[in-house]
Each structure stands twice: as C-alpha cells, then as structure tokens.
Amino acid sequence: MIHPTLQSRGNADTSVVLLTGADRLSLDSVAFSLADSYASVCAISYDVRPNDEADAGLSIVRRVSRPVGQGVGVGDVEIFDLSDCCLSCSVKHDAGGTLASLRGQARVFLVGLPVGLEATPVARYLEDMMRLDSWGDGMGVAAVVNAVGLDEFEERFFDDDRLCVYGTGDEDGVFDERSTGAVVSRLIREATHVLELPVVGRGCLSRHVDADGECACRDIIRAVARRGAVVVEDAHEADLCDIAGLYEVESSVGA
C-alpha cells in the first residue's frame, strides 16, 4: 500500500518503510519485530539527545544496521547536531543522503523516525529525491507504519501535556511543544499500517473492555485511523515483506 498523499511508484525494486511512534519502547519493539521478519532489510533509526553545546540544544543519533546472513547485523552509529530549521528537516535530509549511500544493500529499508516525528513530510521529501536523483531509480516509499503500545495508551491519548521525546522528566527530558494526545492521534491518522503491541503490563488507566471483552482502546485506534489503513492487533505477527509490497515481485521472480 502506498501512502495516500504520494504517487505510487508501482513496481519499485527497493521499498522504504517509515516507522513512527509516540514512545521509544513501542518503536524499538516493533522495529525489532519487523526487521526479524525479513532477512534482506537494512534498518535505519533516528533518536534525539540533549546537547547544551549545540545551537539548537539537540543532537540526532542515527543507527544503521545492515542485513547479515539471516538477521540484521550490528551497524554504525553517528551523532550529529540538529543543523536545519527543525528536527523534521534535519532527519529527512539525512535520511535521503543515507539511503543514497546504502543503495543496493537491501530490498527493504526500514527507517525508524524519532519519537513523535510525523512521517508525511519525510515521505514526500524522499519521494521527490527519488524522482530527481539517479540513486532513487527503482526505489519507492511503500508504507508509513505507526507503532502503538496498548499499555497506558489511554493515558497518552488523553494527555494534554507536552510529549517527552527523550528522557523521563524535566531534569533529563527533551520535550515537544505539541501535546502527547495530539501527537498520538496524528501519527495514527497518517499511517497506512497501524501495528498494536498487546498489553503486557497494567494496561489502560480504567482497564475498560468493550462488549467482546477486548481492550476498548482498539476501538479508539480504529476510529482515528484513516479509511483503508491496515490495523494489526498483534505487531509481532506483522510481516515486513508484506507491508513493503514485495510478495508479488518475489513470487514472480521465483516462478
């Protein structure tokens, strides 16, 4: 499935999947599960760190894990200062350069964005670069995946306080001026695929259930998600190859 705001790349040989989330634990869990589901994947992840010496007060951490054998191998880590007008611009520009340098090393690139960062501007920028530069031949943004942890989902969804994108509090935290609830809803709304992580802790604030005895937060997620979005109730059952739309290509090659 292609992001509704983008033009389909059709039979792209290499797919880029963007991963978003409103909390680091859910992002990391889904990223690991998706990477483990497909051998020929290169995982690129972005995070932020406070840096008092940087002009913007932030540094960006990029991790690249290349495919090795049947699993994703340990890769490179680079830390650089936020240099563009905002976090979104810094990440999308770096992602374009990183994808260009890694071209041909994987069938799927799984790009994990920083906590709270929306994927739509990143996807549009990457699609434009793929059309304009030769490194993008045969590549396309295949999907925007949102990782949603059902543990404490209700608290986050109705939280009017600033989103914490790094750390745990005022002393070591990095905060987004948008409210946590607004970010959670926007990330769900823009996604082509919403992957839910089952409850493993105390669950929701009210521990409410719907008529079927299931966590009612699933109903909230489906109500917020855009029409046509794929909602998977157990993220660990999701297949990256399927999300990237490569099954038809691979089956025809092997025929």
Solvent accessible surface area in square Angstrom, and as a share of the most:
residue,aa,sasa,rsa
1,M,101,0.45
2,I,50,0.25
3,H,2,0.01
4,P,78,0.49
5,T,65,0.38
6,L,23,0.11
7,Q,135,0.60
8,S,74,0.48
9,R,56,0.20
10,G,63,0.61
11,N,130,0.67
12,A,17,0.13
13,D,89,0.46
14,T,19,0.11
15,S,4,0.03
16,V,0,0.00
17,V,0,0.00
18,L,0,0.00
19,L,0,0.00
20,T,0,0.00
21,G,0,0.00
22,A,11,0.09
23,D,32,0.17
24,R,73,0.27
25,L,145,0.72
26,S,5,0.03
27,L,3,0.02
28,D,71,0.37
29,S,35,0.22
30,V,0,0.00
31,A,29,0.23
32,F,153,0.64
33,S,16,0.10
34,L,0,0.00
35,A,11,0.08
36,D,104,0.54
37,S,45,0.29
38,Y,28,0.11
39,A,36,0.28
40,S,35,0.23
41,V,0,0.00
42,C,0,0.00
43,A,22,0.17
44,I,1,0.01
45,S,37,0.24
46,Y,1,0.00
47,D,12,0.06
48,V,1,0.01
49,R,65,0.24
50,P,66,0.42
51,N,41,0.21
52,D,147,0.76
53,E,165,0.74
54,A,11,0.09
55,D,161,0.84
56,A,56,0.43
57,G,29,0.28
58,L,32,0.16
59,S,5,0.03
60,I,0,0.00
61,V,3,0.02
62,R,35,0.13
63,R,98,0.36
64,V,7,0.04
65,S,28,0.18
66,R,81,0.29
67,P,37,0.24
68,V,97,0.56
69,G,64,0.61
70,Q,164,0.73
71,G,29,0.28
72,V,49,0.28
73,G,15,0.14
74,V,157,0.90
75,G,27,0.26
76,D,81,0.42
77,V,90,0.52
78,E,84,0.38
79,I,112,0.57
80,F,47,0.20
81,D,71,0.37
82,L,23,0.11
83,S,95,0.62
84,D,55,0.29
85,C,115,0.69
86,C,53,0.32
87,L,36,0.18
88,S,20,0.13
89,C,24,0.14
90,S,5,0.03
91,V,0,0.00
92,K,33,0.14
93,H,75,0.33
94,D,30,0.16
95,A,1,0.00
96,G,5,0.05
97,G,46,0.44
98,T,12,0.07
99,L,0,0.00
100,A,34,0.27
101,S,82,0.53
102,L,6,0.03
103,R,105,0.38
104,G,71,0.68
105,Q,81,0.36
106,A,10,0.08
107,R,68,0.25
108,V,0,0.00
109,F,0,0.00
110,L,3,0.01
111,V,0,0.00
112,G,8,0.08
113,L,1,0.00
114,P,1,0.00
115,V,5,0.03
116,G,1,0.01
117,L,17,0.08
118,E,31,0.14
119,A,0,0.00
120,T,21,0.12
121,P,51,0.32
122,V,0,0.00
123,A,1,0.00
124,R,117,0.43
125,Y,49,0.19
126,L,0,0.00
127,E,1,0.00
128,D,71,0.37
129,M,45,0.20
130,M,2,0.01
131,R,117,0.43
132,L,134,0.67
133,D,59,0.31
134,S,92,0.60
135,W,37,0.13
136,G,0,0.00
137,D,83,0.43
138,G,29,0.28
139,M,1,0.00
140,G,2,0.02
141,V,0,0.00
142,A,7,0.05
143,A,0,0.00
144,V,0,0.00
145,V,0,0.00
146,N,3,0.01
147,A,2,0.02
148,V,8,0.05
149,G,7,0.07
150,L,1,0.00
151,D,34,0.17
152,E,74,0.33
153,F,1,0.00
154,E,28,0.13
155,E,43,0.19
156,R,42,0.16
157,F,38,0.16
158,F,130,0.54
159,D,51,0.26
160,D,129,0.67
161,D,93,0.48
162,R,95,0.35
163,L,5,0.03
164,C,43,0.26
165,V,16,0.09
166,Y,69,0.26
167,G,31,0.29
168,T,132,0.77
169,G,25,0.24
170,D,121,0.63
171,E,182,0.81
172,D,71,0.37
173,G,19,0.18
174,V,18,0.11
175,F,58,0.24
176,D,34,0.18
177,E,141,0.63
178,R,78,0.28
179,S,30,0.20
180,T,9,0.05
181,G,9,0.08
182,A,43,0.33
183,V,0,0.00
184,V,7,0.04
185,S,29,0.19
186,R,131,0.48
187,L,1,0.01
188,I,1,0.00
189,R,127,0.46
190,E,15,0.07
191,A,0,0.00
192,T,1,0.01
193,H,14,0.06
194,V,0,0.00
195,L,0,0.00
196,E,0,0.00
197,L,19,0.09
198,P,44,0.27
199,V,62,0.36
200,V,137,0.79
201,G,53,0.51
202,R,117,0.43
203,G,5,0.05
204,C,4,0.02
205,L,111,0.55
206,S,67,0.44
207,R,156,0.57
208,H,54,0.24
209,V,95,0.55
210,D,38,0.20
211,A,111,0.86
212,D,123,0.64
213,G,50,0.48
214,E,86,0.39
215,C,22,0.13
216,A,19,0.14
217,C,0,0.00
218,R,32,0.12
219,D,73,0.38
220,I,41,0.21
221,I,0,0.00
222,R,121,0.44
223,A,83,0.64
224,V,31,0.18
225,A,11,0.09
226,R,62,0.23
227,R,237,0.87
228,G,53,0.51
229,A,20,0.16
230,V,60,0.34
231,V,23,0.13
232,V,34,0.20
233,E,80,0.36
234,D,40,0.21
235,A,0,0.00
236,H,101,0.45
237,E,136,0.61
238,A,10,0.08
239,D,47,0.24
240,L,0,0.00
241,C,5,0.03
242,D,84,0.44
243,I,8,0.04
244,A,5,0.04
245,G,43,0.41
246,L,1,0.01
247,Y,106,0.40
248,E,142,0.63
249,V,45,0.26
250,E,63,0.28
251,S,76,0.49
252,S,74,0.48
253,V,117,0.67
254,G,69,0.66
255,A,119,0.92
